Amino acid sequence: MKDGLKRVKVVIERHPDGFVAYPVGLNGVVVGEGDTLDEALSDVRSAIQFHVETFGRRAFSDAPSEIVLADVAVP
């Protein structure tokens, strides 16, 4: 943490009615949303900050976080 900030990976999904963003590597459920990508990121950043302020270091999972996207065929 060179800049003193904890880095959190965030997954962003585009839906017909806007964007949904959620972090990887936090304990509990944290979600942000918005009409634009920037709004969703701002919302999830605020939600993450509140989550960390509420739960402290317990908010972060001890397991390493990794994101894997895969395509699967479904009949």
All heavy atoms as a GROMACS GRO file, in nm:
protein
  568
    1MET      N    1   0.084  -0.118   0.000
    1MET     CA    2   0.000   0.000   0.000
    1MET      C    3   0.087   0.123   0.000
    1MET      O    4   0.099   0.193   0.098
    1MET     CB    5  -0.094   0.000   0.120
    1MET     CG    6  -0.201  -0.105   0.114
    1MET     SD    7  -0.327  -0.087   0.240
    1MET     CE    8  -0.231  -0.084   0.389
    2LYS      N    9   0.148   0.146  -0.110
    2LYS     CA   10   0.240   0.258  -0.124
    2LYS      C   11   0.173   0.392  -0.095
    2LYS      O   12   0.230   0.478  -0.030
    2LYS     CB   13   0.296   0.256  -0.266
    2LYS     CG   14   0.397   0.361  -0.296
    2LYS     CD   15   0.449   0.339  -0.436
    2LYS     CE   16   0.473   0.471  -0.502
    2LYS     NZ   17   0.511   0.459  -0.640
    3ASP      N   18   0.050   0.410  -0.139
    3ASP     CA   19  -0.019   0.538  -0.120
    3ASP      C   20  -0.100   0.543   0.008
    3ASP      O   21  -0.173   0.639   0.032
    3ASP     CB   22  -0.108   0.569  -0.241
    3ASP     CG   23  -0.207   0.457  -0.272
    3ASP    OD1   24  -0.216   0.361  -0.193
    3ASP    OD2   25  -0.274   0.466  -0.375
    4GLY      N   26  -0.094   0.438   0.094
    4GLY     CA   27  -0.166   0.437   0.220
    4GLY      C   28  -0.311   0.392   0.205
    4GLY      O   29  -0.384   0.388   0.302
    5LEU      N   30  -0.352   0.359   0.084
    5LEU     CA   31  -0.489   0.317   0.060
    5LEU      C   32  -0.493   0.167   0.032
    5LEU      O   33  -0.404   0.112  -0.030
    5LEU     CB   34  -0.549   0.392  -0.060
    5LEU     CG   35  -0.555   0.543  -0.050
    5LEU    CD1   36  -0.604   0.602  -0.181
    5LEU    CD2   37  -0.646   0.586   0.065
    6LYS      N   38  -0.597   0.102   0.079
    6LYS     CA   39  -0.618  -0.040   0.049
    6LYS      C   40  -0.682  -0.049  -0.089
    6LYS      O   41  -0.778   0.021  -0.119
    6LYS     CB   42  -0.711  -0.100   0.155
    6LYS     CG   43  -0.743  -0.244   0.135
    6LYS     CD   44  -0.635  -0.331   0.189
    6LYS     CE   45  -0.680  -0.477   0.187
    6LYS     NZ   46  -0.572  -0.567   0.207
    7ARG      N   47  -0.626  -0.129  -0.176
    7ARG     CA   48  -0.679  -0.147  -0.311
    7ARG      C   49  -0.781  -0.260  -0.309
    7ARG      O   50  -0.755  -0.366  -0.252
    7ARG     CB   51  -0.567  -0.179  -0.410
    7ARG     CG   52  -0.451  -0.080  -0.410
    7ARG     CD   53  -0.489   0.061  -0.440
    7ARG     NE   54  -0.537   0.075  -0.577
    7ARG     CZ   55  -0.575   0.189  -0.630
    7ARG    NH1   56  -0.573   0.299  -0.560
    7ARG    NH2   57  -0.618   0.194  -0.753
    8VAL      N   58  -0.896  -0.238  -0.369
    8VAL     CA   59  -1.003  -0.337  -0.373
    8VAL      C   60  -1.044  -0.358  -0.518
    8VAL      O   61  -1.069  -0.261  -0.590
    8VAL     CB   62  -1.125  -0.290  -0.290
    8VAL    CG1   63  -1.238  -0.389  -0.299
    8VAL    CG2   64  -1.086  -0.266  -0.145
    9LYS      N   65  -1.050  -0.483  -0.561
    9LYS     CA   66  -1.097  -0.514  -0.696
    9LYS      C   67  -1.249  -0.502  -0.697
    9LYS      O   68  -1.317  -0.546  -0.603
    9LYS     CB   69  -1.057  -0.656  -0.736
    9LYS     CG   70  -0.908  -0.674  -0.750
    9LYS     CD   71  -0.876  -0.819  -0.781
    9LYS     CE   72  -0.725  -0.839  -0.782
    9LYS     NZ   73  -0.689  -0.979  -0.798
   10VAL      N   74  -1.303  -0.444  -0.805
   10VAL     CA   75  -1.448  -0.425  -0.817
   10VAL      C   76  -1.494  -0.483  -0.951
   10VAL      O   77  -1.434  -0.455  -1.055
   10VAL     CB   78  -1.484  -0.275  -0.809
   10VAL    CG1   79  -1.632  -0.254  -0.834
   10VAL    CG2   80  -1.444  -0.218  -0.673
   11VAL      N   81  -1.599  -0.563  -0.946
   11VAL     CA   82  -1.662  -0.616  -1.066
   11VAL      C   83  -1.778  -0.524  -1.101
   11VAL      O   84  -1.856  -0.486  -1.014
   11VAL     CB   85  -1.715  -0.760  -1.042
   11VAL    CG1   86  -1.791  -0.811  -1.163
   11VAL    CG2   87  -1.600  -0.853  -1.007
   12ILE      N   88  -1.789  -0.489  -1.228
   12ILE     CA   89  -1.895  -0.400  -1.273
   12ILE      C   90  -1.974  -0.471  -1.383
   12ILE      O   91  -1.915  -0.520  -1.480
   12ILE     CB   92  -1.839  -0.268  -1.328
   12ILE    CG1   93  -1.753  -0.202  -1.222
   12ILE    CG2   94  -1.952  -0.175  -1.373
   12ILE    CD1   95  -1.645  -0.115  -1.278
   13GLU      N   96  -2.104  -0.478  -1.365
   13GLU     CA   97  -2.191  -0.540  -1.464
   13GLU      C   98  -2.281  -0.434  -1.525
   13GLU      O   99  -2.338  -0.352  -1.454
   13GLU     CB  100  -2.278  -0.648  -1.399
   13GLU     CG  101  -2.201  -0.764  -1.340
   13GLU     CD  102  -2.293  -0.865  -1.274
   13GLU    OE1  103  -2.417  -0.849  -1.280
   13GLU    OE2  104  -2.241  -0.960  -1.215
   14ARG      N  105  -2.293  -0.438  -1.656
   14ARG     CA  106  -2.384  -0.346  -1.725
   14ARG      C  107  -2.517  -0.418  -1.745
   14ARG      O  108  -2.522  -0.530  -1.796
   14ARG     CB  109  -2.327  -0.304  -1.859
   14ARG     CG  110  -2.414  -0.203  -1.927
   14ARG     CD  111  -2.354  -0.158  -2.057
   14ARG     NE  112  -2.429  -0.042  -2.102
   14ARG     CZ  113  -2.383   0.048  -2.183
   14ARG    NH1  114  -2.260   0.038  -2.231
   14ARG    NH2  115  -2.457   0.149  -2.219
   15HIS      N  116  -2.624  -0.354  -1.704
   15HIS     CA  117  -2.759  -0.407  -1.718
   15HIS      C  118  -2.840  -0.309  -1.803
   15HIS      O  119  -2.799  -0.193  -1.820
   15HIS     CB  120  -2.824  -0.424  -1.580
   15HIS     CG  121  -2.757  -0.529  -1.497
   15HIS    ND1  122  -2.796  -0.660  -1.496
   15HIS    CD2  123  -2.652  -0.521  -1.411
   15HIS    CE1  124  -2.719  -0.729  -1.414
   15HIS    NE2  125  -2.629  -0.647  -1.362
   16PRO      N  126  -2.954  -0.350  -1.855
   16PRO     CA  127  -3.035  -0.260  -1.937
   16PRO      C  128  -3.072  -0.129  -1.866
   16PRO      O  129  -3.088  -0.024  -1.929
   16PRO     CB  130  -3.160  -0.342  -1.969
   16PRO     CG  131  -3.116  -0.484  -1.958
   16PRO     CD  132  -3.011  -0.485  -1.851
   17ASP      N  133  -3.084  -0.134  -1.733
   17ASP     CA  134  -3.125  -0.014  -1.659
   17ASP      C  135  -3.011   0.054  -1.583
   17ASP      O  136  -3.034   0.137  -1.496
   17ASP     CB  137  -3.240  -0.048  -1.564
   17ASP     CG  138  -3.206  -0.159  -1.466
   17ASP    OD1  139  -3.105  -0.229  -1.487
   17ASP    OD2  140  -3.280  -0.175  -1.368
   18GLY      N  141  -2.885   0.019  -1.613
   18GLY     CA  142  -2.772   0.084  -1.547
   18GLY      C  143  -2.660  -0.012  -1.516
   18GLY      O  144  -2.647  -0.118  -1.579
   19PHE      N  145  -2.578   0.025  -1.419
   19PHE     CA  146  -2.460  -0.053  -1.383
   19PHE      C  147  -2.469  -0.097  -1.237
   19PHE      O  148  -2.520  -0.023  -1.152
   19PHE     CB  149  -2.333   0.032  -1.400
   19PHE     CG  150  -2.304   0.065  -1.544
   19PHE    CD1  151  -2.365   0.174  -1.605
   19PHE    CD2  152  -2.215  -0.010  -1.618
   19PHE    CE1  153  -2.338   0.207  -1.737
   19PHE    CE2  154  -2.187   0.020  -1.750
   19PHE     CZ  155  -2.249   0.130  -1.810
   20VAL      N  156  -2.417  -0.215  -1.210
   20VAL     CA  157  -2.407  -0.268  -1.075
   20VAL      C  158  -2.260  -0.301  -1.050
   20VAL      O  159  -2.194  -0.360  -1.136
   20VAL     CB  160  -2.494  -0.395  -1.056
   20VAL    CG1  161  -2.473  -0.456  -0.919
   20VAL    CG2  162  -2.641  -0.363  -1.079
   21ALA      N  163  -2.210  -0.262  -0.934
   21ALA     CA  164  -2.069  -0.284  -0.901
   21ALA      C  165  -2.060  -0.349  -0.763
   21ALA      O  166  -2.133  -0.312  -0.672
   21ALA     CB  167  -1.993  -0.151  -0.902
   22TYR      N  168  -1.970  -0.446  -0.752
   22TYR     CA  169  -1.949  -0.508  -0.621
   22TYR      C  170  -1.802  -0.545  -0.605
   22TYR      O  171  -1.736  -0.583  -0.700
   22TYR     CB  172  -2.041  -0.628  -0.600
   22TYR     CG  173  -2.037  -0.732  -0.708
   22TYR    CD1  174  -1.951  -0.840  -0.700
   22TYR    CD2  175  -2.120  -0.722  -0.818
   22TYR    CE1  176  -1.947  -0.936  -0.799
   22TYR    CE2  177  -2.117  -0.819  -0.919
   22TYR     CZ  178  -2.031  -0.925  -0.908
   22TYR     OH  179  -2.027  -1.020  -1.007
   23PRO      N  180  -1.751  -0.533  -0.484
   23PRO     CA  181  -1.610  -0.562  -0.459
   23PRO      C  182  -1.585  -0.711  -0.441
   23PRO      O  183  -1.673  -0.787  -0.404
   23PRO     CB  184  -1.583  -0.487  -0.329
   23PRO     CG  185  -1.714  -0.488  -0.259
   23PRO     CD  186  -1.818  -0.479  -0.367
   24VAL      N  187  -1.462  -0.750  -0.468
   24VAL     CA  188  -1.415  -0.886  -0.445
   24VAL      C  189  -1.320  -0.881  -0.326
   24VAL      O  190  -1.237  -0.791  -0.316
   24VAL     CB  191  -1.340  -0.938  -0.570
   24VAL    CG1  192  -1.282  -1.076  -0.546
   24VAL    CG2  193  -1.432  -0.937  -0.691
   25GLY      N  194  -1.334  -0.974  -0.235
   25GLY     CA  195  -1.240  -0.982  -0.123
   25GLY      C  196  -1.287  -0.915   0.005
   25GLY      O  197  -1.208  -0.895   0.096
   26LEU      N  198  -1.416  -0.880   0.011
   26LEU     CA  199  -1.470  -0.827   0.135
   26LEU      C  200  -1.564  -0.929   0.196
   26LEU      O  201  -1.631  -1.004   0.123
   26LEU     CB  202  -1.548  -0.697   0.112
   26LEU     CG  203  -1.469  -0.573   0.076
   26LEU    CD1  204  -1.562  -0.452   0.069
   26LEU    CD2  205  -1.358  -0.545   0.173
   27ASN      N  206  -1.571  -0.934   0.327
   27ASN     CA  207  -1.669  -1.018   0.396
   27ASN      C  208  -1.801  -0.942   0.400
   27ASN      O  209  -1.803  -0.823   0.428
   27ASN     CB  210  -1.621  -1.048   0.538
   27ASN     CG  211  -1.498  -1.135   0.540
   27ASN    OD1  212  -1.487  -1.231   0.464
   27ASN    ND2  213  -1.402  -1.101   0.624
   28GLY      N  214  -1.908  -1.010   0.370
   28GLY     CA  215  -2.039  -0.946   0.369
   28GLY      C  216  -2.076  -0.901   0.229
   28GLY      O  217  -2.004  -0.925   0.133
   29VAL      N  218  -2.190  -0.837   0.219
   29VAL     CA  219  -2.242  -0.794   0.090
   29VAL      C  220  -2.230  -0.643   0.078
   29VAL      O  221  -2.279  -0.569   0.163
   29VAL     CB  222  -2.389  -0.837   0.075
   29VAL    CG1  223  -2.446  -0.788  -0.057
   29VAL    CG2  224  -2.402  -0.988   0.087
   30VAL      N  225  -2.164  -0.599  -0.027
   30VAL     CA  226  -2.148  -0.457  -0.056
   30VAL      C  227  -2.177  -0.439  -0.204
   30VAL      O  228  -2.117  -0.507  -0.288
   30VAL     CB  229  -2.005  -0.408  -0.024
   30VAL    CG1  230  -1.989  -0.261  -0.058
   30VAL    CG2  231  -1.971  -0.433   0.122
   31VAL      N  232  -2.270  -0.350  -0.237
   31VAL     CA  233  -2.309  -0.330  -0.376
   31VAL      C  234  -2.327  -0.181  -0.402
   31VAL      O  235  -2.373  -0.107  -0.316
   31VAL     CB  236  -2.442  -0.403  -0.407
   31VAL    CG1  237  -2.488  -0.377  -0.550
   31VAL    CG2  238  -2.430  -0.552  -0.383
   32GLY      N  239  -2.288  -0.139  -0.522
   32GLY     CA  240  -2.314  -0.003  -0.567
   32GLY      C  241  -2.386  -0.009  -0.700
   32GLY      O  242  -2.378  -0.108  -0.772
   33GLU      N  243  -2.458   0.097  -0.731
   33GLU     CA  244  -2.528   0.101  -0.858
   33GLU      C  245  -2.535   0.243  -0.910
   33GLU      O  246  -2.515   0.338  -0.835
   33GLU     CB  247  -2.668   0.041  -0.846
   33GLU     CG  248  -2.758   0.118  -0.751
   33GLU     CD  249  -2.895   0.055  -0.737
   33GLU    OE1  250  -2.932  -0.032  -0.818
   33GLU    OE2  251  -2.966   0.094  -0.644
   34GLY      N  252  -2.564   0.256  -1.039
   34GLY     CA  253  -2.577   0.388  -1.097
   34GLY      C  254  -2.620   0.380  -1.242
   34GLY      O  255  -2.613   0.273  -1.304
   35ASP      N  256  -2.663   0.492  -1.294
   35ASP     CA  257  -2.703   0.499  -1.434
   35ASP      C  258  -2.581   0.492  -1.526
   35ASP      O  259  -2.592   0.453  -1.642
   35ASP     CB  260  -2.780   0.627  -1.462
   35ASP     CG  261  -2.917   0.627  -1.394
   35ASP    OD1  262  -2.973   0.518  -1.372
   35ASP    OD2  263  -2.967   0.736  -1.362
   36THR      N  264  -2.465   0.534  -1.475
   36THR     CA  265  -2.341   0.532  -1.552
   36THR      C  266  -2.236   0.452  -1.478
   36THR      O  267  -2.249   0.427  -1.357
   36THR     CB  268  -2.287   0.674  -1.577
   36THR    OG1  269  -2.245   0.729  -1.450
   36THR    CG2  270  -2.391   0.765  -1.641
   37LEU      N  271  -2.131   0.416  -1.547
   37LEU     CA  272  -2.020   0.344  -1.485
   37LEU      C  273  -1.959   0.427  -1.372
   37LEU      O  274  -1.934   0.375  -1.263
   37LEU     CB  275  -1.914   0.313  -1.592
   37LEU     CG  276  -1.793   0.238  -1.541
   37LEU    CD1  277  -1.812   0.089  -1.562
   37LEU    CD2  278  -1.669   0.285  -1.613
   38ASP      N  279  -1.939   0.555  -1.395
   38ASP     CA  280  -1.881   0.642  -1.291
   38ASP      C  281  -1.970   0.652  -1.168
   38ASP      O  282  -1.921   0.652  -1.055
   38ASP     CB  283  -1.854   0.782  -1.347
   38ASP     CG  284  -1.735   0.784  -1.442
   38ASP    OD1  285  -1.650   0.693  -1.435
   38ASP    OD2  286  -1.727   0.878  -1.523
   39GLU      N  287  -2.102   0.658  -1.189
   39GLU     CA  288  -2.194   0.663  -1.075
   39GLU      C  289  -2.189   0.534  -0.995
   39GLU      O  290  -2.190   0.537  -0.871
   39GLU     CB  291  -2.337   0.688  -1.123
   39GLU     CG  292  -2.362   0.829  -1.172
   39GLU     CD  293  -2.502   0.846  -1.230
   39GLU    OE1  294  -2.582   0.750  -1.230
   39GLU    OE2  295  -2.532   0.959  -1.276
   40ALA      N  296  -2.183   0.420  -1.065
   40ALA     CA  297  -2.175   0.291  -0.995
   40ALA      C  298  -2.045   0.279  -0.916
   40ALA      O  299  -2.045   0.232  -0.802
   40ALA     CB  300  -2.188   0.176  -1.095
   41LEU      N  301  -1.934   0.323  -0.974
   41LEU     CA  302  -1.805   0.319  -0.903
   41LEU      C  303  -1.805   0.411  -0.782
   41LEU      O  304  -1.755   0.376  -0.676
   41LEU     CB  305  -1.691   0.356  -0.997
   41LEU     CG  306  -1.646   0.246  -1.092
   41LEU    CD1  307  -1.544   0.300  -1.192
   41LEU    CD2  308  -1.588   0.130  -1.014
   42SER      N  309  -1.861   0.528  -0.797
   42SER     CA  310  -1.870   0.622  -0.685
   42SER      C  311  -1.956   0.563  -0.573
   42SER      O  312  -1.921   0.572  -0.454
   42SER     CB  313  -1.927   0.755  -0.732
   42SER     OG  314  -1.940   0.844  -0.625
   43ASP      N  315  -2.068   0.502  -0.611
   43ASP     CA  316  -2.157   0.444  -0.512
   43ASP      C  317  -2.093   0.327  -0.439
   43ASP      O  318  -2.102   0.317  -0.316
   43ASP     CB  319  -2.287   0.401  -0.581
   43ASP     CG  320  -2.398   0.369  -0.483
   43ASP    OD1  321  -2.416   0.446  -0.386
   43ASP    OD2  322  -2.468   0.268  -0.504
   44VAL      N  323  -2.025   0.238  -0.514
   44VAL     CA  324  -1.962   0.124  -0.448
   44VAL      C  325  -1.843   0.169  -0.364
   44VAL      O  326  -1.818   0.113  -0.257
   44VAL     CB  327  -1.924   0.013  -0.549
   44VAL    CG1  328  -1.796   0.044  -0.623
   44VAL    CG2  329  -1.912  -0.121  -0.478
   45ARG      N  330  -1.772   0.271  -0.406
   45ARG     CA  331  -1.660   0.323  -0.326
   45ARG      C  332  -1.712   0.373  -0.190
   45ARG      O  333  -1.655   0.344  -0.085
   45ARG     CB  334  -1.590   0.436  -0.400
   45ARG     CG  335  -1.466   0.488  -0.328
   45ARG     CD  336  -1.396   0.599  -0.405
   45ARG     NE  337  -1.344   0.550  -0.533
   45ARG     CZ  338  -1.390   0.588  -0.653
   45ARG    NH1  339  -1.488   0.674  -0.664
   45ARG    NH2  340  -1.336   0.539  -0.762
   46SER      N  341  -1.823   0.444  -0.194
   46SER     CA  342  -1.884   0.495  -0.071
   46SER      C  343  -1.932   0.379   0.016
   46SER      O  344  -1.913   0.381   0.139
   46SER     CB  345  -2.002   0.586  -0.107
   46SER     OG  346  -2.068   0.629   0.008
   47ALA      N  347  -1.992   0.276  -0.046
   47ALA     CA  348  -2.039   0.161   0.030
   47ALA      C  349  -1.923   0.084   0.093
   47ALA      O  350  -1.932   0.038   0.208
   47ALA     CB  351  -2.122   0.069  -0.061
   48ILE      N  352  -1.813   0.069   0.019
   48ILE     CA  353  -1.695   0.002   0.074
   48ILE      C  354  -1.640   0.080   0.192
   48ILE      O  355  -1.607   0.023   0.297
   48ILE     CB  356  -1.587  -0.016  -0.035
   48ILE    CG1  357  -1.633  -0.114  -0.142
   48ILE    CG2  358  -1.455  -0.062   0.027
   48ILE    CD1  359  -1.546  -0.114  -0.267
   49GLN      N  360  -1.629   0.211   0.178
   49GLN     CA  361  -1.577   0.294   0.286
   49GLN      C  362  -1.663   0.279   0.412
   49GLN      O  363  -1.611   0.262   0.522
   49GLN     CB  364  -1.573   0.439   0.242
   49GLN     CG  365  -1.512   0.531   0.346
   49GLN     CD  366  -1.500   0.676   0.296
   49GLN    OE1  367  -1.535   0.707   0.184
   49GLN    NE2  368  -1.450   0.761   0.382
   50PHE      N  369  -1.795   0.283   0.396
   50PHE     CA  370  -1.885   0.266   0.511
   50PHE      C  371  -1.866   0.128   0.574
   50PHE      O  372  -1.862   0.114   0.696
   50PHE     CB  373  -2.031   0.286   0.467
   50PHE     CG  374  -2.129   0.262   0.577
   50PHE    CD1  375  -2.150   0.359   0.675
   50PHE    CD2  376  -2.197   0.142   0.586
   50PHE    CE1  377  -2.240   0.336   0.778
   50PHE    CE2  378  -2.288   0.118   0.689
   50PHE     CZ  379  -2.309   0.216   0.785
   51HIS      N  380  -1.855   0.024   0.490
   51HIS     CA  381  -1.837  -0.113   0.538
   51HIS      C  382  -1.709  -0.125   0.620
   51HIS      O  383  -1.709  -0.185   0.728
   51HIS     CB  384  -1.834  -0.206   0.416
   51HIS     CG  385  -1.848  -0.351   0.449
   51HIS    ND1  386  -1.965  -0.407   0.492
   51HIS    CD2  387  -1.757  -0.452   0.442
   51HIS    CE1  388  -1.946  -0.537   0.512
   51HIS    NE2  389  -1.821  -0.566   0.482
   52VAL      N  390  -1.601  -0.068   0.570
   52VAL     CA  391  -1.473  -0.075   0.640
   52VAL      C  392  -1.478   0.007   0.769
   52VAL      O  393  -1.426  -0.035   0.872
   52VAL     CB  394  -1.358  -0.030   0.548
   52VAL    CG1  395  -1.228  -0.016   0.625
   52VAL    CG2  396  -1.341  -0.128   0.432
   53GLU      N  397  -1.540   0.123   0.766
   53GLU     CA  398  -1.554   0.203   0.888
   53GLU      C  399  -1.636   0.130   0.994
   53GLU      O  400  -1.610   0.141   1.113
   53GLU     CB  401  -1.618   0.338   0.856
   53GLU     CG  402  -1.527   0.432   0.781
   53GLU     CD  403  -1.598   0.558   0.732
   53GLU    OE1  404  -1.721   0.571   0.752
   53GLU    OE2  405  -1.530   0.643   0.671
   54THR      N  406  -1.735   0.053   0.949
   54THR     CA  407  -1.822  -0.019   1.041
   54THR      C  408  -1.755  -0.143   1.098
   54THR      O  409  -1.763  -0.169   1.219
   54THR     CB  410  -1.953  -0.061   0.969
   54THR    OG1  411  -2.017   0.057   0.920
   54THR    CG2  412  -2.046  -0.136   1.062
   55PHE      N  413  -1.687  -0.220   1.014
   55PHE     CA  414  -1.633  -0.350   1.057
   55PHE      C  415  -1.482  -0.352   1.074
   55PHE      O  416  -1.427  -0.453   1.119
   55PHE     CB  417  -1.675  -0.459   0.958
   55PHE     CG  418  -1.823  -0.480   0.955
   55PHE    CD1  419  -1.898  -0.430   0.850
   55PHE    CD2  420  -1.888  -0.547   1.057
   55PHE    CE1  421  -2.036  -0.448   0.847
   55PHE    CE2  422  -2.025  -0.564   1.055
   55PHE     CZ  423  -2.100  -0.515   0.949
   56GLY      N  424  -1.414  -0.247   1.038
   56GLY     CA  425  -1.269  -0.242   1.053
   56GLY      C  426  -1.201  -0.347   0.968
   56GLY      O  427  -1.248  -0.382   0.860
   57ARG      N  428  -1.091  -0.401   1.019
   57ARG     CA  429  -1.012  -0.499   0.943
   57ARG      C  430  -1.091  -0.627   0.916
   57ARG      O  431  -1.059  -0.702   0.826
   57ARG     CB  432  -0.883  -0.530   1.017
   57ARG     CG  433  -0.791  -0.408   1.026
   57ARG     CD  434  -0.652  -0.442   1.072
   57ARG     NE  435  -0.582  -0.542   0.996
   57ARG     CZ  436  -0.526  -0.524   0.877
   57ARG    NH1  437  -0.534  -0.408   0.818
   57ARG    NH2  438  -0.460  -0.622   0.817
   58ARG      N  439  -1.195  -0.654   0.997
   58ARG     CA  440  -1.278  -0.774   0.975
   58ARG      C  441  -1.354  -0.766   0.843
   58ARG      O  442  -1.404  -0.866   0.795
   58ARG     CB  443  -1.377  -0.793   1.088
   58ARG     CG  444  -1.313  -0.821   1.222
   58ARG     CD  445  -1.415  -0.834   1.330
   58ARG     NE  446  -1.499  -0.714   1.329
   58ARG     CZ  447  -1.620  -0.705   1.381
   58ARG    NH1  448  -1.674  -0.808   1.440
   58ARG    NH2  449  -1.688  -0.592   1.376
   59ALA      N  450  -1.362  -0.646   0.785
   59ALA     CA  451  -1.433  -0.630   0.657
   59ALA      C  452  -1.358  -0.700   0.544
   59ALA      O  453  -1.420  -0.742   0.446
   59ALA     CB  454  -1.448  -0.482   0.623
   60PHE      N  455  -1.228  -0.716   0.558
   60PHE     CA  456  -1.146  -0.776   0.452
   60PHE      C  457  -1.131  -0.925   0.473
   60PHE      O  458  -1.102  -0.971   0.582
   60PHE     CB  459  -1.008  -0.710   0.447
   60PHE     CG  460  -1.015  -0.565   0.408
   60PHE    CD1  461  -1.009  -0.466   0.504
   60PHE    CD2  462  -1.030  -0.528   0.275
   60PHE    CE1  463  -1.017  -0.332   0.469
   60PHE    CE2  464  -1.037  -0.395   0.238
   60PHE     CZ  465  -1.031  -0.297   0.336
   61SER      N  466  -1.148  -1.000   0.365
   61SER     CA  467  -1.131  -1.144   0.369
   61SER      C  468  -0.982  -1.177   0.380
   61SER      O  469  -0.898  -1.108   0.324
   61SER     CB  470  -1.188  -1.206   0.240
   61SER     OG  471  -1.158  -1.342   0.234
   62ASP      N  472  -0.952  -1.283   0.452
   62ASP     CA  473  -0.812  -1.328   0.463
   62ASP      C  474  -0.768  -1.404   0.339
   62ASP      O  475  -0.651  -1.417   0.311
   62ASP     CB  476  -0.794  -1.417   0.587
   62ASP     CG  477  -0.808  -1.338   0.716
   62ASP    OD1  478  -0.783  -1.216   0.715
   62ASP    OD2  479  -0.846  -1.398   0.818
   63ALA      N  480  -0.866  -1.457   0.265
   63ALA     CA  481  -0.834  -1.534   0.144
   63ALA      C  482  -0.797  -1.439   0.031
   63ALA      O  483  -0.855  -1.331   0.018
   63ALA     CB  484  -0.954  -1.619   0.104
   64PRO      N  485  -0.701  -1.476  -0.050
   64PRO     CA  486  -0.666  -1.391  -0.164
   64PRO      C  487  -0.783  -1.384  -0.262
   64PRO      O  488  -0.855  -1.480  -0.281
   64PRO     CB  489  -0.546  -1.461  -0.228
   64PRO     CG  490  -0.548  -1.599  -0.175
   64PRO     CD  491  -0.622  -1.597  -0.044
   65SER      N  492  -0.804  -1.266  -0.318
   65SER     CA  493  -0.916  -1.251  -0.411
   65SER      C  494  -0.866  -1.264  -0.554
   65SER      O  495  -0.760  -1.215  -0.590
   65SER     CB  496  -0.984  -1.116  -0.391
   65SER     OG  497  -0.893  -1.011  -0.412
   66GLU      N  498  -0.943  -1.334  -0.632
   66GLU     CA  499  -0.911  -1.355  -0.772
   66GLU      C  500  -1.041  -1.355  -0.850
   66GLU      O  501  -1.142  -1.408  -0.804
   66GLU     CB  502  -0.839  -1.488  -0.791
   66GLU     CG  503  -0.799  -1.516  -0.933
   66GLU     CD  504  -0.724  -1.648  -0.948
   66GLU    OE1  505  -0.678  -1.704  -0.847
   66GLU    OE2  506  -0.713  -1.694  -1.061
   67ILE      N  507  -1.039  -1.295  -0.965
   67ILE     CA  508  -1.157  -1.290  -1.050
   67ILE      C  509  -1.130  -1.375  -1.173
   67ILE      O  510  -1.029  -1.356  -1.241
   67ILE     CB  511  -1.190  -1.146  -1.092
   67ILE    CG1  512  -1.213  -1.059  -0.970
   67ILE    CG2  513  -1.310  -1.143  -1.185
   67ILE    CD1  514  -1.216  -0.912  -1.000
   68VAL      N  515  -1.218  -1.468  -1.200
   68VAL     CA  516  -1.207  -1.552  -1.319
   68VAL      C  517  -1.341  -1.544  -1.391
   68VAL      O  518  -1.446  -1.568  -1.332
   68VAL     CB  519  -1.177  -1.698  -1.282
   68VAL    CG1  520  -1.173  -1.784  -1.406
   68VAL    CG2  521  -1.046  -1.708  -1.205
   69LEU      N  522  -1.336  -1.508  -1.519
   69LEU     CA  523  -1.457  -1.509  -1.601
   69LEU      C  524  -1.448  -1.626  -1.697
   69LEU      O  525  -1.343  -1.650  -1.757
   69LEU     CB  526  -1.470  -1.378  -1.681
   69LEU     CG  527  -1.484  -1.252  -1.599
   69LEU    CD1  528  -1.488  -1.132  -1.693
   69LEU    CD2  529  -1.609  -1.256  -1.514
   70ALA      N  530  -1.557  -1.698  -1.712
   70ALA     CA  531  -1.557  -1.813  -1.801
   70ALA      C  532  -1.690  -1.819  -1.875
   70ALA      O  533  -1.794  -1.780  -1.822
   70ALA     CB  534  -1.538  -1.940  -1.721
   71ASP      N  535  -1.684  -1.865  -1.998
   71ASP     CA  536  -1.805  -1.889  -2.076
   71ASP      C  537  -1.841  -2.036  -2.061
   71ASP      O  538  -1.754  -2.123  -2.072
   71ASP     CB  539  -1.781  -1.859  -2.224
   71ASP     CG  540  -1.768  -1.711  -2.251
   71ASP    OD1  541  -1.843  -1.633  -2.190
   71ASP    OD2  542  -1.684  -1.673  -2.333
   72VAL      N  543  -1.968  -2.063  -2.039
   72VAL     CA  544  -2.015  -2.201  -2.033
   72VAL      C  545  -2.133  -2.215  -2.128
   72VAL      O  546  -2.210  -2.121  -2.147
   72VAL     CB  547  -2.055  -2.243  -1.890
   72VAL    CG1  548  -1.936  -2.243  -1.797
   72VAL    CG2  549  -2.166  -2.156  -1.835
   73ALA      N  550  -2.147  -2.332  -2.187
   73ALA     CA  551  -2.259  -2.360  -2.276
   73ALA      C  552  -2.376  -2.413  -2.193
   73ALA      O  553  -2.359  -2.499  -2.108
   73ALA     CB  554  -2.219  -2.462  -2.381
   74VAL      N  555  -2.492  -2.355  -2.215
   74VAL     CA  556  -2.612  -2.397  -2.145
   74VAL      C  557  -2.718  -2.432  -2.248
   74VAL      O  558  -2.745  -2.352  -2.338
   74VAL     CB  559  -2.663  -2.284  -2.051
   74VAL    CG1  560  -2.788  -2.329  -1.978
   74VAL    CG2  561  -2.555  -2.243  -1.953
   75PRO      N  562  -2.777  -2.550  -2.238
   75PRO     CA  563  -2.877  -2.590  -2.339
   75PRO      C  564  -3.002  -2.502  -2.332
   75PRO      O  565  -3.035  -2.445  -2.234
   75PRO     CB  566  -2.910  -2.735  -2.304
   75PRO     CG  567  -2.856  -2.760  -2.169
   75PRO     CD  568  -2.758  -2.653  -2.137
   0.00000   0.00000   0.00000
